[in-house]
Amino acid sequence: MPTEQLHYGATAKLFHWVITALIAVQLPLGWLMPGIHRGETPGTAMTVHVSIGVTILALIALRFLWRLTHPVAPETNLPAWQRVGSEFVHWLLYVVVLLTTFSGWFLESARGWTILLYGMVPLPRLVEQGSPLGRSLGGLHATLTWVLIGLLGLHIAAALVHLFIYRDRVMHRMLPANPAI
């Protein structure tokens, strides 16, 4: 088993902030793009939305593997409930991001769309057009998005509490400008 580090390294921070930026673009794009009705083909907004989603999926999978092979010790100065809560929310974020992106891919697959990743490479369909499994899993996409928003809100609120109320170094462990602390 790999040895736990006391801080997040540059790679972990890069994964965190790139995924954060992509989700910050992805959420409004998902709500603002025009609806697609039966028989219509997805336009540029949907292609970009799915492409960003697949990029987030790849990055979160890589970040998950990185975290498994480069574990970071919880902040030792925190009460046990905060350490456990932090670990739980972090792992839940990984799972919900994975499920949200996969559910979107299942949804577009069940609709029979051909989506070109950034307009270049066709994405494989995870299920056949009209698949009941694809429709069911795809139907979870909106619900999972709300769960993700709730978890992100909790994560951000906790980081801000540590920064402005507790005034400890917890949030500094993930800030890009902070080397090993």
C-alpha positions as CSV (number, residue, x, y, z in Angstrom):
1,M,0.0,0.0,0.0
2,P,1.4,3.5,-0.9
3,T,2.5,5.7,1.9
4,E,0.2,8.6,2.8
5,Q,1.5,12.1,2.1
6,L,0.7,15.1,4.3
7,H,-0.2,17.4,1.4
8,Y,-1.7,17.2,-2.1
9,G,0.9,17.3,-4.8
10,A,0.8,19.3,-8.0
11,T,-0.9,16.5,-10.0
12,A,-3.8,16.1,-7.5
13,K,-4.2,19.8,-7.4
14,L,-4.3,20.0,-11.2
15,F,-6.9,17.2,-11.4
16,H,-9.0,19.0,-8.8
17,W,-9.0,22.4,-10.3
18,V,-9.4,21.3,-14.0
19,I,-12.4,19.1,-13.0
20,T,-13.7,22.1,-11.0
21,A,-13.5,24.4,-14.0
22,L,-15.1,21.9,-16.3
23,I,-18.0,21.3,-13.9
24,A,-18.4,25.0,-13.6
25,V,-18.9,25.2,-17.4
26,Q,-20.8,22.0,-17.6
27,L,-23.7,22.7,-15.2
28,P,-24.9,26.0,-16.8
29,L,-24.3,24.6,-20.3
30,G,-26.6,21.6,-19.4
31,W,-29.4,24.0,-18.2
32,L,-29.1,26.6,-20.9
33,M,-28.8,24.4,-24.0
34,P,-32.0,24.1,-26.1
35,G,-34.2,21.0,-25.6
36,I,-34.0,18.3,-28.2
37,H,-37.2,16.7,-29.2
38,R,-37.9,13.3,-30.8
39,G,-36.5,13.1,-34.3
40,E,-34.1,16.0,-33.9
41,T,-30.4,15.6,-33.8
42,P,-28.2,17.1,-31.1
43,G,-26.6,20.4,-32.0
44,T,-23.4,22.0,-31.0
45,A,-24.4,22.7,-27.4
46,M,-25.3,19.1,-26.8
47,T,-22.1,17.9,-28.5
48,V,-20.0,20.2,-26.4
49,H,-21.9,19.2,-23.2
50,V,-21.4,15.5,-23.9
51,S,-17.7,16.1,-24.9
52,I,-17.1,17.9,-21.6
53,G,-18.9,15.2,-19.7
54,V,-16.7,12.5,-21.3
55,T,-13.6,14.6,-20.5
56,I,-14.8,14.9,-16.8
57,L,-15.4,11.2,-16.8
58,A,-11.8,10.5,-18.0
59,L,-10.3,13.0,-15.6
60,I,-12.2,11.8,-12.5
61,A,-11.3,8.2,-13.3
62,L,-7.6,9.3,-13.5
63,R,-7.9,11.4,-10.3
64,F,-9.5,8.4,-8.5
65,L,-6.6,6.2,-9.6
66,W,-4.1,8.9,-8.6
67,R,-5.7,9.3,-5.2
68,L,-5.6,5.5,-4.6
69,T,-1.9,5.4,-5.5
70,H,-1.0,8.8,-3.8
71,P,-3.1,8.9,-0.7
72,V,-3.1,12.1,1.4
73,A,-3.4,11.8,5.2
74,P,-6.4,13.7,6.7
75,E,-5.6,16.9,8.5
76,T,-4.5,15.7,12.0
77,N,-5.8,18.8,13.8
78,L,-9.4,18.2,12.9
79,P,-11.9,16.5,15.2
80,A,-12.7,12.9,14.2
81,W,-16.2,13.7,12.9
82,Q,-14.7,16.3,10.5
83,R,-12.0,13.8,9.2
84,V,-14.6,11.1,8.7
85,G,-17.1,13.5,7.1
86,S,-14.4,14.9,4.8
87,E,-13.3,11.5,3.6
88,F,-17.0,10.4,3.1
89,V,-17.9,13.5,1.1
90,H,-14.7,13.2,-1.0
91,W,-15.3,9.6,-2.0
92,L,-19.0,10.3,-2.5
93,L,-18.0,13.1,-4.9
94,Y,-16.0,10.7,-7.0
95,V,-18.8,8.2,-7.2
96,V,-21.5,10.8,-8.0
97,V,-19.4,12.5,-10.7
98,L,-18.8,9.1,-12.3
99,L,-22.4,8.1,-12.1
100,T,-23.6,11.5,-13.4
101,T,-21.3,11.4,-16.4
102,F,-22.1,7.7,-17.2
103,S,-25.9,8.3,-16.9
104,G,-25.6,11.2,-19.4
105,W,-23.7,8.9,-21.8
106,F,-26.4,6.2,-21.3
107,L,-29.1,8.8,-22.1
108,E,-27.5,9.9,-25.3
109,S,-26.9,6.3,-26.3
110,A,-30.5,5.2,-25.7
111,R,-31.7,8.2,-27.8
112,G,-29.6,6.8,-30.7
113,W,-27.5,9.9,-31.1
114,T,-24.1,9.9,-32.7
115,I,-22.0,12.3,-30.8
116,L,-18.6,13.3,-32.0
117,L,-16.2,14.0,-29.2
118,Y,-15.2,17.6,-29.7
119,G,-16.6,17.2,-33.3
120,M,-13.9,14.7,-34.2
121,V,-14.2,11.2,-32.8
122,P,-17.6,9.3,-32.6
123,L,-18.4,8.1,-29.1
124,P,-19.4,4.5,-28.9
125,R,-23.0,3.8,-27.8
126,L,-23.2,2.2,-24.4
127,V,-26.6,0.7,-25.2
128,E,-28.7,0.3,-28.3
129,Q,-31.2,3.0,-29.3
130,G,-34.4,2.7,-27.3
131,S,-32.8,0.5,-24.7
132,P,-35.0,0.4,-21.5
133,L,-31.8,0.0,-19.5
134,G,-30.3,3.1,-21.2
135,R,-33.5,5.1,-20.7
136,S,-33.6,4.1,-17.0
137,L,-30.0,4.9,-16.3
138,G,-30.2,8.1,-18.4
139,G,-33.3,9.1,-16.5
140,L,-31.1,9.4,-13.4
141,H,-29.0,12.0,-15.0
142,A,-31.0,15.0,-13.8
143,T,-31.4,13.6,-10.3
144,L,-27.7,12.8,-10.0
145,T,-26.9,16.3,-11.2
146,W,-28.9,17.7,-8.2
147,V,-27.1,15.3,-5.8
148,L,-23.8,16.5,-7.3
149,I,-24.8,20.1,-6.8
150,G,-25.7,19.4,-3.2
151,L,-22.4,17.6,-2.5
152,L,-20.4,20.4,-4.2
153,G,-22.2,23.0,-2.1
154,L,-21.4,21.1,1.0
155,H,-17.7,20.7,-0.1
156,I,-17.4,24.4,-0.9
157,A,-19.2,25.5,2.3
158,A,-16.8,23.3,4.4
159,A,-13.8,24.7,2.6
160,L,-15.0,28.3,3.2
161,V,-15.7,27.6,6.9
162,H,-12.2,26.3,7.3
163,L,-10.8,29.3,5.5
164,F,-12.9,32.1,7.1
165,I,-14.2,30.8,10.4
166,Y,-11.7,28.3,11.7
167,R,-8.8,30.0,9.9
168,D,-6.9,26.8,9.7
169,R,-4.8,25.5,6.8
170,V,-7.3,22.8,5.6
171,M,-8.2,24.6,2.4
172,H,-4.6,25.7,1.7
173,R,-3.7,22.0,1.2
174,M,-5.5,22.2,-2.2
175,L,-4.9,25.8,-3.3
176,P,-2.7,25.8,-6.5
177,A,-0.3,28.5,-5.3
178,N,0.6,26.6,-2.1
179,P,3.4,24.1,-2.3
180,A,3.9,21.4,0.3
181,I,2.6,22.7,3.6
